[in-house]
């Protein structure tokens, strides 16, 4: 039988492709196109709106291979490649056998490390994959040198996490959307961008990966119809830039700080986790955050249960006691673990000109901009305030005399 070999130098591209295979797509496919005249075997796969093309040179392949195109199931291809990549042997190739039958079904066969057989029945080449390849010929690309692009990507990476970024060559600035807010910063003086560049986090990852693994000195970049496409002349990758138009037209929102504090991460994290284990609290989906001039308290409650904890404020700035409502489900989505090496996390209540508020979370990597935030509402209900004060009295009675506060405040002087 004829064989197709995928050399180890293409493993980073294969891994990126198979990692992007969408498990929710029951009919996800990988397409092979053999084009002897172009001296390539193209492998196409990935998510529908984020396809990738890996081009293998025909040179070094089985010379008896003929021109052809077909698709196979992507799910088993993913696990077969993962099995092949687990081998400890050097120079190991991913080997596929092509069992062709002109008058009947053709098959691709692979052998796992434990000698198990993996066989795919070939189907007609996926039309979406063929259309994607054809679309590349109709795109207008900007060309940029790797040496010029990498410093641009480093600047963008310094603003992570981000939703979008745009490097404006003419105005020598970078515009970043993080946590649905816009900030504009001047580029470093020694950075001379060759092109304007816009992308989201997925696009930034693609650009960095391509720079790292290409053998070319330049990349070609296209942004069209809210899609980013990157190619080095051999391999091509795309990703969705959904909401790009909203980013480009989004105004900057100015906030004032209503409350600022530093709380112990462990206390915050453990209390949130405790709420998830109590059905009434989780179902009620409301937590209360109470700031006094000396402390911060978090409470979760249901019809017949209350939970209350002092978050051990290491530092706090507020003009008066304030009570807020938090959506518990939104709070649970905020990544708290492993976001800082310090014991304390900075929280701010930010208020916009229209009166809306958000609870913003910071770490020492960027003390000026939150890495995440959730909406929060001022609670002026006297019954809720009295309930919090009752729980606070119980807490203080239980913990009377235990006022020792130890903190690792290093790095928070400027927050």
C-alpha positions in Angstrom: 0.0 0.0 0.0 1.0 3.6 -0.5 2.1 5.7 2.5 1.9 9.3 3.6 4.5 10.5 6.0 4.2 13.5 8.4 7.7 14.4 9.6 8.3 15.5 13.2 9.1 19.1 12.0 5.4 19.4 11.3 4.3 18.2 14.7 3.7 21.8 16.2 1.4 22.5 13.3 -0.4 19.1 13.6 -0.8 19.6 17.3 -2.3 23.1 16.8 -4.7 21.7 14.2 -5.9 18.7 16.3 -6.3 20.8 19.4 -8.7 23.0 17.5 -10.9 20.2 16.4 -14.4 20.9 17.7 -15.8 18.0 19.6 -19.3 19.4 19.3 -19.1 19.0 15.5 -20.1 15.4 14.9 -19.0 15.5 11.3 -15.7 17.2 11.8 -13.3 16.2 9.0 -9.7 16.3 8.0 -9.0 16.8 4.3 -6.0 15.6 2.3 -5.1 17.0 -1.1 -2.3 15.5 -3.1 -1.0 17.9 -5.8 2.1 16.5 -7.5 2.5 19.5 -9.8 2.6 21.8 -6.8 4.9 19.3 -5.0 2.6 19.4 -1.9 0.3 17.3 0.2 -2.1 19.6 1.9 -3.8 18.7 5.2 -6.8 20.9 6.1 -8.7 20.9 9.4 -9.9 22.8 12.5 -13.0 24.6 13.5 -15.4 25.8 10.8 -14.4 29.5 11.2 -10.8 28.8 12.2 -9.4 26.4 9.5 -5.7 25.6 9.1 -3.7 24.3 6.2 -0.5 22.3 6.6 1.5 21.8 3.4 3.8 18.8 3.4 6.4 18.6 0.6 5.7 15.8 -1.9 9.5 15.2 -2.1 10.3 12.3 0.2 6.8 10.8 0.0 5.9 7.6 -1.7 6.5 8.3 -5.4 3.6 6.0 -6.4 1.1 8.4 -4.8 -1.3 9.9 -7.3 -3.2 13.2 -7.3 -6.3 13.1 -5.2 -8.4 14.6 -2.5 -10.5 13.1 0.2 -11.7 13.6 3.8 -11.6 11.4 6.9 -13.1 11.6 10.3 -11.2 14.2 12.4 -12.1 12.8 15.8 -10.1 9.5 15.3 -7.4 11.4 13.4 -6.9 13.6 16.5 -6.5 10.6 18.9 -4.3 8.7 16.4 -1.9 11.7 16.1 -1.9 12.2 19.9 -0.9 8.5 20.3 1.8 8.9 17.7 3.2 12.0 19.4 3.5 10.2 22.7 6.3 8.0 21.5 9.7 8.5 23.0 11.6 7.5 19.9 13.4 10.2 18.0 12.7 11.0 14.4 9.3 9.2 14.7 7.0 10.0 11.8 3.2 9.8 11.7 2.6 7.1 9.1 -0.7 6.7 7.2 -1.3 4.0 4.6 -3.6 4.7 1.7 -5.6 1.6 0.6 -7.2 2.7 -2.7 -9.8 0.8 -4.6 -11.0 2.4 -7.9 -14.3 0.5 -8.0 -15.1 0.6 -4.3 -14.4 2.5 -1.0 -10.8 3.7 -0.3 -9.4 3.7 3.2 -6.6 5.4 5.3 -5.0 3.1 7.8 -2.8 3.9 10.8 -1.1 1.7 13.5 -1.1 2.9 17.1 1.9 2.5 19.4 0.3 -0.6 20.9 -0.2 -2.0 17.4 -3.9 -1.3 17.4 -5.3 -0.6 13.9 -7.1 2.6 13.1 -8.9 2.7 9.8 -10.8 5.6 8.1 -13.2 5.2 5.2 -12.5 8.1 2.8 -15.3 10.4 1.8 -15.5 13.1 -0.8 -13.3 16.1 0.0 -15.1 18.5 2.4 -16.5 21.4 0.3 -15.9 23.9 3.1 -12.2 23.0 3.1 -12.0 23.3 -0.7 -13.7 26.7 -0.5 -11.3 27.8 2.1 -8.3 27.0 0.0 -9.8 28.8 -3.0 -10.6 31.8 -0.9 -6.9 32.4 -0.1 -6.3 33.2 -3.8 -8.7 36.1 -3.5 -7.4 37.7 -0.4 -5.1 40.8 -0.3 -2.3 40.2 2.2 0.0 42.6 4.0 3.6 41.4 4.2 5.6 41.9 7.3 9.0 40.7 8.3 9.3 38.3 11.3 11.9 40.6 12.9 9.5 43.5 12.8 6.4 41.6 13.8 7.8 39.9 16.9 8.4 43.1 18.9 4.8 44.2 18.0 3.5 40.9 19.3 5.5 41.3 22.5 3.9 44.7 23.1 0.5 43.2 22.5 1.3 40.3 24.8 2.2 42.7 27.6 -1.4 43.8 27.6 -2.9 40.3 28.1 -5.4 39.2 29.0 -7.1 41.0 26.1 -10.2 40.7 23.9 -8.8 42.8 21.0 -5.8 44.9 20.2 -4.9 47.3 17.4 -1.5 48.6 16.6 -1.9 51.9 14.8 1.2 52.6 12.7 0.5 56.2 11.8 -0.4 57.3 15.4 2.2 55.0 17.0 -0.1 53.7 19.6 -1.8 50.4 20.7 -5.5 50.3 21.4 -6.6 47.4 23.7 -10.0 46.0 24.7 -9.8 44.2 27.9 -12.8 43.3 30.1 -15.0 45.2 27.5 -13.1 48.5 28.2 -10.9 50.4 25.8 -7.4 51.8 26.7 -4.9 53.6 24.5 -1.2 53.5 25.1 1.7 54.9 23.2 4.1 52.3 21.6 7.7 52.1 22.8 9.8 54.8 21.1 12.1 52.2 19.6 9.3 50.2 18.1 8.7 51.0 14.4 5.7 49.0 13.2 5.8 48.0 9.6 2.0 47.6 9.3 -1.2 48.3 11.1 -2.2 45.1 13.0 -5.5 44.1 14.6 -6.3 40.8 16.3 -8.0 39.1 19.2 -6.4 36.7 21.7 -6.8 33.7 19.3 -5.2 35.8 16.5 -2.3 36.8 18.8 -1.7 33.2 19.6 -1.7 32.2 15.9 0.7 35.0 15.0 3.1 34.1 17.8 2.9 30.3 16.9 3.6 31.1 13.3 6.6 33.3 14.1 8.0 30.6 16.3 7.7 27.7 13.9 8.0 29.2 10.4 11.1 28.8 8.3 10.2 32.0 6.3 11.5 35.4 7.1 8.2 37.1 6.4 4.5 36.5 7.1 1.4 37.6 5.1 -1.6 38.8 7.1 -5.2 39.5 5.9 -8.1 40.9 7.9 -11.4 40.6 6.1 -15.1 40.0 7.0 -14.1 39.7 10.7 -11.6 37.0 10.0 -7.8 37.0 10.4 -5.7 34.9 8.1 -2.0 34.3 8.5 0.3 32.5 6.1 4.0 32.0 5.7 3.6 30.9 2.1 3.2 27.3 3.1 1.0 26.9 6.1 -2.1 29.0 6.6 -4.3 29.6 9.6 -7.5 31.6 10.2 -9.5 32.6 13.1 -12.7 34.5 13.7 -12.6 38.2 14.7 -16.2 38.3 15.7 -17.2 41.7 17.2 -14.3 43.4 15.5 -16.5 46.2 14.2 -17.8 46.8 17.7 -14.2 47.1 19.0 -13.3 49.6 16.3 -16.2 51.8 17.2 -16.2 51.3 20.9 -15.8 54.6 22.9 -13.6 54.8 26.0 -15.5 54.7 29.3 -14.1 56.6 32.2 -14.5 55.2 35.8 -14.1 56.6 39.2 -13.0 54.4 42.1 -15.8 54.1 44.7 -14.0 51.5 46.9 -10.5 50.1 46.8 -9.3 47.2 49.0 -6.8 44.3 49.1 -8.3 41.0 50.5 -6.7 37.7 51.2 -7.1 35.5 48.2 -7.6 32.3 50.1 -10.5 33.7 52.1 -12.2 34.9 49.0 -11.7 31.7 47.0 -12.7 29.3 49.8 -15.8 31.3 50.6 -16.9 31.3 47.0 -16.3 27.6 46.8 -18.4 27.1 49.9 -21.4 28.8 48.3 -21.3 26.4 45.4 -21.9 23.5 47.7 -25.1 24.9 49.3 -28.1 24.5 47.0 -30.1 27.3 48.5 -27.3 29.8 48.1 -26.4 28.7 44.7 -30.0 28.7 43.5 -30.6 32.2 45.0 -27.7 33.4 42.9 -27.1 36.6 45.0 -24.2 37.4 47.2 -23.7 40.5 49.3 -20.5 42.4 49.6 -20.2 44.8 52.5 -17.5 47.3 52.9 -16.8 49.1 56.2 -13.9 51.5 56.9 -11.9 48.6 58.3 -13.1 45.4 56.8 -14.8 43.6 53.8 -17.4 40.9 54.2 -19.0 38.5 51.8 -22.3 36.8 52.4 -24.4 34.2 50.6 -27.9 33.3 51.7 -31.0 31.3 50.8 -34.5 30.9 52.3 -33.3 29.3 55.5 -29.5 29.6 55.4 -27.0 32.4 55.8 -23.2 32.3 55.2 -20.9 35.1 56.2 -17.1 35.6 56.0 -14.6 38.4 56.7 -12.3 38.6 53.7 -9.5 39.9 55.9 -8.9 43.2 54.3 -5.2 44.0 54.2 -5.9 47.5 53.0 -9.2 49.4 52.4 -10.2 52.8 51.2 -13.9 53.8 51.4 -15.6 57.0 52.6 -18.6 55.2 54.2 -20.0 51.7 54.7 -21.4 50.4 51.4 -23.4 47.3 50.5 -23.5 45.7 47.1 -25.3 42.9 45.3 -23.3 40.4 43.2 -24.5 37.8 40.8 -23.0 34.6 42.2 -22.8 32.8 38.9 -20.8 35.7 37.4 -18.6 35.7 40.5 -17.9 32.0 40.1 -16.6 32.5 36.5 -13.9 34.9 37.6 -10.5 33.2 37.6 -9.0 33.7 41.1 -6.6 30.7 41.4 -3.0 31.2 40.2 -3.5 34.9 39.0 -0.9 36.3 41.4 2.1 35.2 43.5 1.0 37.4 46.4 -1.3 36.6 49.2 -3.6 39.6 48.6 -5.8 40.5 45.7 -6.8 44.0 44.9 -10.5 44.7 44.3 -12.1 48.0 43.2 -15.7 49.1 42.8 -15.6 51.2 39.6 -18.4 53.6 38.8 -19.0 55.0 35.3 -20.7 58.3 34.4 -24.0 56.6 33.8 -24.1 55.3 37.4 -23.3 51.6 36.5 -20.8 49.8 38.6 -18.4 46.9 38.3 -16.3 44.9 40.7 -12.8 44.8 39.2 -10.1 42.3 40.0 -6.4 43.1 39.7 -3.0 41.4 40.1 0.5 42.8 40.4 1.2 42.3 36.6 -0.9 45.2 35.7 -2.0 47.4 38.7 -3.8 49.9 36.6 -6.2 47.7 34.6 -8.3 44.9 35.9 -7.8 41.4 34.4 -11.5 40.7 35.0 -14.6 42.4 36.3 -18.3 41.6 36.9 -21.3 43.9 37.2 -22.2 45.0 40.7 -25.2 46.9 42.1 -25.4 49.3 45.1 -27.8 47.8 47.6 -29.7 50.5 49.6 -32.2 48.0 51.2 -32.2 48.6 55.0 -33.4 45.0 55.7 -30.4 43.6 53.8 -28.1 46.1 55.6 -29.5 45.1 59.0 -29.1 41.4 58.2 -25.5 41.9 57.3 -24.9 43.8 60.5 -26.5 41.1 62.5 -24.2 38.5 60.9 -21.3 40.8 61.5 -22.1 41.0 65.2 -22.2 37.2 65.4 -18.9 37.0 63.6 -17.2 39.6 65.8 -18.4 37.9 68.9 -17.0 34.6 67.8 -13.7 36.1 66.7 -13.3 38.7 69.5 -9.6 39.3 70.2 -8.4 37.8 67.0 -7.4 40.9 65.2 -4.0 39.9 63.9 -3.6 40.7 60.2 -0.7 39.4 58.3 -0.1 40.4 54.8 2.2 40.2 51.8 1.6 43.7 50.5 4.7 43.8 48.3 3.8 45.1 44.8 0.5 46.8 45.8 1.9 50.2 46.7 0.8 51.6 43.3 -2.6 49.9 43.1 
